[in-house]
Amino acid sequence: MTQVNSDNTSDVLKSIEGIKKVSAPDFFYTRLRARMEKETDAPIFKKGNLKSAFIFSGLVLLVLINMLVLFKNNEDIDTLSTGDNDNIQVVANDYHINNFLQTDLNP
């Protein structure tokens, strides 16, 4: 077993002996460094990106507020449609319109 492992290891080491070092093209590192410095100088947040982010967040906020209002209104309609006149009487008392309701309902 150890003989097989040592043979595999020696085969791998022999294959490495034929590898030659490849040189980089002329001015490769100079161009690479210039490109990297150019990218770091560029602003991360561009004007167009911020504008679209604000628009998107505003639209999401608007949709959330609309959903909140719709769900709140549905709850209010459900409580009024249960047939209880207590809520209507409370509102009528608050706005002092009891006399008008009584005269309209009882001709």
N, CA and C atoms as a LAMMPS dump frame, in Angstrom:
ITEM: TIMESTEP
0
ITEM: NUMBER OF ATOMS
321
ITEM: BOX BOUNDS ff ff ff
-5.0000000000000000e+02 5.0000000000000000e+02
-5.0000000000000000e+02 5.0000000000000000e+02
-5.0000000000000000e+02 5.0000000000000000e+02
ITEM: ATOMS id mol type element x y z
1 1 1 N 0.819 -1.185 0
2 1 2 C 0 0 0
3 1 3 C 0.86 1.245 0
4 2 1 N 1.895 1.243 0.84
5 2 2 C 2.779 2.416 0.875
6 2 3 C 3.595 2.521 -0.391
7 3 1 N 3.86 1.39 -1.025
8 3 2 C 4.599 1.404 -2.287
9 3 3 C 3.769 2.082 -3.375
10 4 1 N 2.455 1.817 -3.385
11 4 2 C 1.56 2.424 -4.376
12 4 3 C 1.483 3.933 -4.146
13 5 1 N 1.37 4.358 -2.887
14 5 2 C 1.311 5.785 -2.574
15 5 3 C 2.603 6.491 -2.954
16 6 1 N 3.742 5.857 -2.702
17 6 2 C 5.015 6.488 -3.042
18 6 3 C 5.196 6.556 -4.549
19 7 1 N 4.667 5.551 -5.271
20 7 2 C 4.734 5.592 -6.733
21 7 3 C 3.892 6.736 -7.277
22 8 1 N 2.68 6.914 -6.727
23 8 2 C 1.817 8.019 -7.155
24 8 3 C 2.473 9.359 -6.854
25 9 1 N 3.087 9.462 -5.695
26 9 2 C 3.75 10.706 -5.314
27 9 3 C 4.924 10.993 -6.222
28 10 1 N 5.694 9.993 -6.533
29 10 2 C 6.849 10.208 -7.412
30 10 3 C 6.386 10.543 -8.828
31 11 1 N 5.279 9.968 -9.28
32 11 2 C 4.748 10.315 -10.605
33 11 3 C 4.324 11.779 -10.655
34 12 1 N 3.692 12.234 -9.598
35 12 2 C 3.255 13.634 -9.541
36 12 3 C 4.467 14.553 -9.523
37 13 1 N 5.462 14.234 -8.752
38 13 2 C 6.664 15.07 -8.68
39 13 3 C 7.413 15.083 -10.005
40 14 1 N 7.427 13.972 -10.73
41 14 2 C 8.088 13.923 -12.033
42 14 3 C 7.343 14.783 -13.049
43 15 1 N 6.015 14.84 -12.939
44 15 2 C 5.245 15.646 -13.894
45 15 3 C 5.492 17.135 -13.67
46 16 1 N 5.81 17.509 -12.45
47 16 2 C 6.084 18.915 -12.145
48 16 3 C 7.421 19.359 -12.718
49 17 1 N 8.358 18.438 -12.903
50 17 2 C 9.689 18.79 -13.394
51 17 3 C 9.654 19.398 -14.788
52 18 1 N 8.682 19.058 -15.599
53 18 2 C 8.626 19.551 -16.969
54 18 3 C 7.967 20.918 -17.097
55 19 1 N 7.451 21.465 -16.014
56 19 2 C 6.754 22.744 -16.078
57 19 3 C 7.77 23.874 -16.183
58 20 1 N 7.502 24.793 -17.104
59 20 2 C 8.369 25.961 -17.273
60 20 3 C 7.605 27.204 -16.84
61 21 1 N 8.312 28.151 -16.294
62 21 2 C 7.702 29.395 -15.829
63 21 3 C 7.322 30.249 -17.027
64 22 1 N 6.109 30.762 -17.013
65 22 2 C 5.614 31.611 -18.095
66 22 3 C 5.784 33.053 -17.656
67 23 1 N 6.314 33.855 -18.547
68 23 2 C 6.495 35.271 -18.212
69 23 3 C 5.266 36.059 -18.64
70 24 1 N 4.992 37.124 -17.918
71 24 2 C 3.854 37.986 -18.231
72 24 3 C 4.212 38.88 -19.403
73 25 1 N 3.2 39.309 -20.174
74 25 2 C 3.49 40.223 -21.284
75 25 3 C 4.065 41.537 -20.761
76 26 1 N 4.704 42.266 -21.655
77 26 2 C 5.307 43.545 -21.278
78 26 3 C 4.251 44.496 -20.719
79 27 1 N 4.594 45.188 -19.676
80 27 2 C 3.77 46.21 -19.033
81 27 3 C 2.433 45.657 -18.494
82 28 1 N 2.348 44.365 -18.271
83 28 2 C 1.11 43.767 -17.76
84 28 3 C 0.788 44.297 -16.367
85 29 1 N 1.745 44.264 -15.493
86 29 2 C 1.495 44.703 -14.117
87 29 3 C 1.265 46.207 -14.038
88 30 1 N 1.914 46.97 -14.914
89 30 2 C 1.692 48.411 -14.937
90 30 3 C 0.246 48.708 -15.346
91 31 1 N -0.234 48.035 -16.373
92 31 2 C -1.618 48.235 -16.821
93 31 3 C -2.619 47.76 -15.755
94 32 1 N -2.282 46.635 -15.141
95 32 2 C -3.162 46.112 -14.107
96 32 3 C -3.259 47.061 -12.926
97 33 1 N -2.135 47.595 -12.491
98 33 2 C -2.128 48.537 -11.369
99 33 3 C -2.882 49.814 -11.734
100 34 1 N -2.708 50.314 -12.955
101 34 2 C -3.423 51.518 -13.384
102 34 3 C -4.925 51.286 -13.404
103 35 1 N -5.348 50.12 -13.877
104 35 2 C -6.77 49.821 -13.92
105 35 3 C -7.35 49.703 -12.51
106 36 1 N -6.599 49.087 -11.607
107 36 2 C -7.078 48.96 -10.228
108 36 3 C -7.171 50.313 -9.546
109 37 1 N -6.209 51.205 -9.765
110 37 2 C -6.274 52.548 -9.173
111 37 3 C -7.421 53.347 -9.761
112 38 1 N -7.676 53.168 -11.045
113 38 2 C -8.776 53.884 -11.689
114 38 3 C -10.114 53.444 -11.103
115 39 1 N -10.275 52.158 -10.832
116 39 2 C -11.532 51.656 -10.272
117 39 3 C -11.729 52.098 -8.834
118 40 1 N -10.666 52.246 -8.063
119 40 2 C -10.831 52.675 -6.678
120 40 3 C -11.14 54.16 -6.598
121 41 1 N -10.746 54.94 -7.585
122 41 2 C -11.039 56.366 -7.578
123 41 3 C -12.481 56.652 -7.98
124 42 1 N -13.113 55.734 -8.665
125 42 2 C -14.497 55.936 -9.11
126 42 3 C -15.427 55.895 -7.9
127 43 1 N -16.424 56.783 -7.871
128 43 2 C -17.362 56.779 -6.737
129 43 3 C -18.2 55.508 -6.737
130 44 1 N -18.466 55.016 -5.558
131 44 2 C -19.255 53.792 -5.425
132 44 3 C -20.711 54.069 -5.78
133 45 1 N -21.245 55.173 -5.261
134 45 2 C -22.624 55.538 -5.526
135 45 3 C -22.653 56.635 -6.58
136 46 1 N -23.189 56.297 -7.725
137 46 2 C -23.312 57.294 -8.776
138 46 3 C -24.646 58.013 -8.605
139 47 1 N -24.755 59.164 -9.233
140 47 2 C -25.954 59.977 -9.083
141 47 3 C -27.202 59.231 -9.564
142 48 1 N -27.102 58.529 -10.667
143 48 2 C -28.243 57.793 -11.202
144 48 3 C -28.667 56.65 -10.3
145 49 1 N -27.693 55.989 -9.678
146 49 2 C -28.019 54.871 -8.797
147 49 3 C -28.752 55.349 -7.554
148 50 1 N -28.319 56.458 -6.977
149 50 2 C -28.994 56.981 -5.793
150 50 3 C -30.402 57.45 -6.119
151 51 1 N -30.551 58.066 -7.269
152 51 2 C -31.863 58.569 -7.664
153 51 3 C -32.853 57.417 -7.813
154 52 1 N -32.433 56.363 -8.479
155 52 2 C -33.341 55.22 -8.649
156 52 3 C -33.615 54.535 -7.32
157 53 1 N -32.644 54.514 -6.409
158 53 2 C -32.872 53.901 -5.093
159 53 3 C -33.895 54.702 -4.299
160 54 1 N -33.821 56.027 -4.353
161 54 2 C -34.799 56.855 -3.651
162 54 3 C -36.194 56.689 -4.255
163 55 1 N -36.272 56.62 -5.558
164 55 2 C -37.57 56.448 -6.216
165 55 3 C -38.172 55.099 -5.835
166 56 1 N -37.358 54.063 -5.875
167 56 2 C -37.847 52.726 -5.528
168 56 3 C -38.309 52.66 -4.078
169 57 1 N -37.518 53.221 -3.168
170 57 2 C -37.91 53.181 -1.755
171 57 3 C -39.166 54.018 -1.512
172 58 1 N -39.322 55.121 -2.223
173 58 2 C -40.527 55.928 -2.097
174 58 3 C -41.759 55.188 -2.588
175 59 1 N -41.626 54.473 -3.689
176 59 2 C -42.753 53.704 -4.199
177 59 3 C -43.127 52.564 -3.257
178 60 1 N -42.136 51.901 -2.695
179 60 2 C -42.415 50.829 -1.741
180 60 3 C -43.123 51.396 -0.515
181 61 1 N -42.67 52.542 -0.028
182 61 2 C -43.305 53.172 1.118
183 61 3 C -44.749 53.56 0.799
184 62 1 N -44.977 54.085 -0.384
185 62 2 C -46.322 54.465 -0.807
186 62 3 C -47.251 53.25 -0.87
187 63 1 N -46.768 52.153 -1.415
188 63 2 C -47.573 50.935 -1.502
189 63 3 C -47.884 50.407 -0.102
190 64 1 N -46.913 50.433 0.789
191 64 2 C -47.147 49.961 2.154
192 64 3 C -48.18 50.809 2.877
193 65 1 N -48.114 52.111 2.712
194 65 2 C -49.096 53.001 3.346
195 65 3 C -50.488 52.74 2.773
196 66 1 N -50.575 52.55 1.461
197 66 2 C -51.871 52.252 0.845
198 66 3 C -52.446 50.945 1.373
199 67 1 N -51.598 49.93 1.507
200 67 2 C -52.08 48.657 2.034
201 67 3 C -52.559 48.811 3.473
202 68 1 N -51.836 49.581 4.268
203 68 2 C -52.225 49.807 5.66
204 68 3 C -53.584 50.499 5.73
205 69 1 N -53.79 51.513 4.899
206 69 2 C -55.062 52.238 4.892
207 69 3 C -56.192 51.323 4.436
208 70 1 N -55.95 50.518 3.408
209 70 2 C -57.002 49.625 2.927
210 70 3 C -57.39 48.597 3.976
211 71 1 N -56.417 47.997 4.635
212 71 2 C -56.74 47.01 5.66
213 71 3 C -57.437 47.653 6.849
214 72 1 N -57.025 48.846 7.211
215 72 2 C -57.668 49.554 8.322
216 72 3 C -59.114 49.885 7.959
217 73 1 N -59.354 50.335 6.722
218 73 2 C -60.713 50.654 6.297
219 73 3 C -61.58 49.405 6.251
220 74 1 N -61.033 48.288 5.841
221 74 2 C -61.811 47.043 5.82
222 74 3 C -62.216 46.635 7.226
223 75 1 N -61.348 46.816 8.193
224 75 2 C -61.689 46.499 9.577
225 75 3 C -62.79 47.416 10.082
226 76 1 N -62.702 48.708 9.74
227 76 2 C -63.727 49.658 10.17
228 76 3 C -65.076 49.33 9.536
229 77 1 N -65.09 48.952 8.289
230 77 2 C -66.339 48.615 7.607
231 77 3 C -66.932 47.355 8.215
232 78 1 N -66.08 46.395 8.555
233 78 2 C -66.575 45.163 9.173
234 78 3 C -67.217 45.447 10.527
235 79 1 N -66.644 46.343 11.308
236 79 2 C -67.215 46.634 12.621
237 79 3 C -68.518 47.417 12.488
238 80 1 N -68.653 48.26 11.48
239 80 2 C -69.892 49.016 11.296
240 80 3 C -70.994 48.147 10.701
241 81 1 N -70.629 47.156 9.927
242 81 2 C -71.645 46.353 9.255
243 81 3 C -72.161 45.206 10.123
244 82 1 N -71.756 45.126 11.368
245 82 2 C -72.244 44.047 12.235
246 82 3 C -73.675 44.281 12.689
247 83 1 N -74.211 45.443 12.485
248 83 2 C -75.583 45.716 12.868
249 83 3 C -75.691 46.457 14.182
250 84 1 N -74.613 46.724 14.84
251 84 2 C -74.658 47.473 16.094
252 84 3 C -74.881 48.943 15.779
253 85 1 N -75.858 49.494 16.414
254 85 2 C -76.109 50.924 16.262
255 85 3 C -75.354 51.72 17.309
256 86 1 N -74.645 51.019 18.195
257 86 2 C -73.901 51.732 19.239
258 86 3 C -72.84 52.637 18.637
259 87 1 N -72.143 52.149 17.641
260 87 2 C -71.094 52.962 17.005
261 87 3 C -71.702 54.19 16.336
262 88 1 N -72.84 53.989 15.696
263 88 2 C -73.488 55.114 15.022
264 88 3 C -73.981 56.119 16.057
265 89 1 N -74.514 55.654 17.159
266 89 2 C -74.99 56.552 18.201
267 89 3 C -73.839 57.339 18.827
268 90 1 N -72.675 56.69 18.998
269 90 2 C -71.51 57.388 19.555
270 90 3 C -71.08 58.509 18.626
271 91 1 N -71.035 58.22 17.349
272 91 2 C -70.646 59.254 16.376
273 91 3 C -71.698 60.356 16.354
274 92 1 N -72.96 59.978 16.399
275 92 2 C -74.035 60.974 16.383
276 92 3 C -73.967 61.856 17.615
277 93 1 N -73.676 61.287 18.773
278 93 2 C -73.554 62.087 19.99
279 93 3 C -72.354 63.024 19.918
280 94 1 N -71.256 62.544 19.346
281 94 2 C -70.056 63.382 19.234
282 94 3 C -70.3 64.604 18.361
283 95 1 N -71.089 64.434 17.303
284 95 2 C -71.321 65.543 16.384
285 95 3 C -72.669 66.231 16.625
286 96 1 N -73.318 65.901 17.694
287 96 2 C -74.589 66.512 18.076
288 96 3 C -75.621 66.465 16.949
289 97 1 N -75.792 65.295 16.369
290 97 2 C -76.761 65.159 15.283
291 97 3 C -77.859 64.16 15.645
292 98 1 N -78.078 63.988 16.93
293 98 2 C -79.112 63.044 17.361
294 98 3 C -80.501 63.494 16.925
295 99 1 N -80.772 64.777 17.027
296 99 2 C -82.102 65.268 16.668
297 99 3 C -82.389 65.058 15.19
298 100 1 N -81.373 65.254 14.349
299 100 2 C -81.584 65.088 12.917
300 100 3 C -81.854 63.632 12.569
301 101 1 N -81.152 62.725 13.221
302 101 2 C -81.36 61.309 12.937
303 101 3 C -82.756 60.863 13.368
304 102 1 N -83.191 61.35 14.491
305 102 2 C -84.505 60.943 14.979
306 102 3 C -85.606 61.481 14.093
307 103 1 N -85.463 62.694 13.607
308 103 2 C -86.521 63.246 12.755
309 103 3 C -86.507 62.616 11.379
310 104 1 N -85.302 62.234 10.893
311 104 2 C -85.248 61.593 9.574
312 104 3 C -85.768 60.161 9.633
313 105 1 N -85.475 59.464 10.735
314 105 2 C -85.899 58.078 10.832
315 105 3 C -87.359 57.941 11.211
316 106 1 N -87.884 58.896 11.986
317 106 2 C -89.273 58.837 12.415
318 106 3 C -90.041 60.031 11.845
319 107 1 N -90.649 59.867 10.696
320 107 2 C -91.37 61.008 10.083
321 107 3 C -92.675 61.338 10.77
